[in-house]
Amino acid sequence: HDAMLKHGYDPNDGTFVSLIMGASDMEDPALARKIFLMMREQLITATPKVYAALIKAHTKVGDLNAGFDLLHKMQDEGLQADVVIYTILIDGLVNQGMLTK
């Protein structure tokens, strides 16, 4: 991100999706949140893809409450959850053994 700015390239939501996914791969939701806040500070609008990456960072480590809180925050901002987001949340429930027959 900083290297992009140094070379005159403006990061966009896609840049931040990649960074948040990296934090998710490292199983570091705190870092994912920090990256999300950095994006907001640069006045870049969050998209469903950004929220999907952020939700996944939390559900991947079993923090389903944060995942659902982010879903509600997204909806409060007028964004519609898509099948990707619902699939991430369902996977989180399944991985925590919270899905019943």
C-alpha positions as CSV (number, residue, x, y, z in Angstrom):
1,H,0.0,0.0,0.0
2,D,2.6,2.5,1.0
3,A,4.8,1.5,-1.9
4,M,1.9,2.2,-4.3
5,L,1.4,5.7,-2.9
6,K,5.2,6.3,-3.1
7,H,5.1,5.5,-6.8
8,G,2.0,7.7,-7.5
9,Y,-0.6,4.9,-7.6
10,D,-3.8,5.4,-5.7
11,P,-5.1,2.2,-3.9
12,N,-8.7,1.4,-4.5
13,D,-11.2,-1.0,-2.8
14,G,-9.6,-3.9,-4.8
15,T,-6.2,-3.1,-3.2
16,F,-7.7,-3.3,0.2
17,V,-9.6,-6.5,-0.5
18,S,-6.2,-8.1,-1.3
19,L,-4.6,-6.7,1.9
20,I,-7.6,-7.9,4.0
21,M,-7.5,-11.3,2.4
22,G,-3.8,-11.5,3.3
23,A,-4.6,-10.7,6.9
24,S,-7.3,-13.4,6.8
25,D,-4.8,-15.9,5.4
26,M,-2.6,-15.1,8.4
27,E,-5.6,-15.6,10.7
28,D,-5.2,-12.1,12.0
29,P,-8.6,-10.4,12.2
30,A,-7.2,-7.5,14.2
31,L,-4.8,-6.7,11.3
32,A,-7.7,-7.0,8.8
33,R,-9.7,-4.5,10.9
34,K,-6.7,-2.1,11.0
35,I,-6.5,-2.3,7.2
36,F,-10.2,-1.7,6.9
37,L,-9.9,1.4,9.1
38,M,-6.9,2.6,7.0
39,M,-9.1,2.3,3.9
40,R,-11.8,4.3,5.6
41,E,-9.3,7.0,6.5
42,Q,-8.5,7.4,2.8
43,L,-12.2,7.9,2.1
44,I,-12.4,4.7,0.0
45,T,-15.9,3.3,0.1
46,A,-16.4,-0.2,1.3
47,T,-18.0,-2.6,-1.1
48,P,-19.5,-6.0,-0.5
49,K,-16.2,-7.6,-1.6
50,V,-14.4,-5.6,1.1
51,Y,-16.9,-6.7,3.7
52,A,-16.7,-10.3,2.5
53,A,-13.0,-10.3,3.1
54,L,-13.3,-8.7,6.5
55,I,-16.1,-11.1,7.6
56,K,-14.0,-14.0,6.4
57,A,-11.1,-12.8,8.5
58,H,-13.2,-13.0,11.6
59,T,-15.2,-16.2,10.9
60,K,-12.0,-18.0,9.9
61,V,-10.8,-17.8,13.5
62,G,-14.3,-18.6,14.9
63,D,-15.4,-15.0,15.7
64,L,-18.9,-15.4,14.4
65,N,-20.3,-12.6,16.4
66,A,-17.9,-10.1,14.7
67,G,-18.9,-11.6,11.4
68,F,-22.6,-11.1,11.9
69,D,-21.9,-7.6,13.4
70,L,-20.1,-6.7,10.2
71,L,-23.0,-8.0,8.2
72,H,-25.4,-5.7,10.1
73,K,-22.9,-2.7,9.7
74,M,-22.8,-3.3,6.0
75,Q,-26.6,-3.4,5.8
76,D,-26.8,-0.2,7.9
77,E,-24.6,1.4,5.2
78,G,-27.1,0.4,2.6
79,L,-25.1,-2.4,1.1
80,Q,-26.7,-5.7,0.2
81,A,-25.1,-8.9,1.2
82,D,-24.6,-11.4,-1.6
83,V,-24.3,-15.1,-1.8
84,V,-20.5,-14.9,-1.1
85,I,-21.1,-13.2,2.2
86,Y,-23.9,-15.6,3.3
87,T,-21.7,-18.6,2.3
88,I,-18.8,-17.3,4.4
89,L,-21.2,-16.9,7.4
90,I,-22.7,-20.4,6.8
91,D,-19.2,-21.9,6.6
92,G,-18.3,-20.2,9.9
93,L,-21.4,-21.7,11.5
94,V,-20.6,-25.2,10.1
95,N,-17.0,-25.0,11.2
96,Q,-18.1,-24.1,14.8
97,G,-20.6,-27.0,14.8
98,M,-23.5,-24.6,15.1
99,L,-25.5,-25.7,12.1
100,T,-28.2,-28.2,13.1
101,K,-30.1,-30.7,11.0
